[in-house]
């Protein structure tokens, strides 16, 4: 039942229907060895189960607490393979301290996944901050058989061109995903499907 819910939430039916190579997409689902890192990162994430008010009425700490309070549902929405490790993970160097909002481990990708929560729109400084977190984790937290960590900046909105230029050329894997605190209306759903079509054609 949980896997069915994941496929519904990730719009699997629509994605397969829109794909030019349906057999390849279905094969990926059956064989995890064919999947790439970005196949595991959803965009957007539908977080209606958090039951949050409109975005201008809550803070990043309230968003984080709501996710922790609904961790099981959040893990289901993230998708297969994510295992929760920590919240407000503290890292320190040069007598300065920083805190990473959420840390997961992906058992299939065999790497840490760092999530930075933003209640507003993605900004270019968010990519730099995440890149710093990833560099630190790569040098100080990776186990011998781990793959390099990946980062997700989870925000309420993003400009795709800004994301492209802010994250392009970085040696680390950084993804920027939107979250929706309510199920998308018809207009939003059409846009999500159009975005998926563009991604599948790239």
Secondary structure, DSSP 8 states (H G I E B T S, - for coil): -HHHHHHHHTTHHHHHHH-S-HHHHHHHHH-GGG--GGGG--SSEE-GGG----GGG--HHHHHHHHHHTHHHHHHHH-TTEEEEEEEEEEEETTEEEEEEEEEEETTTTEEEEEEE-SSB--HHHHHHHHHHHHHHHHHT--TT----EEEEEESB--HHHHHHHHTT-SSEEEEEEEESS---HHHHHHHHHHHHHHHH-
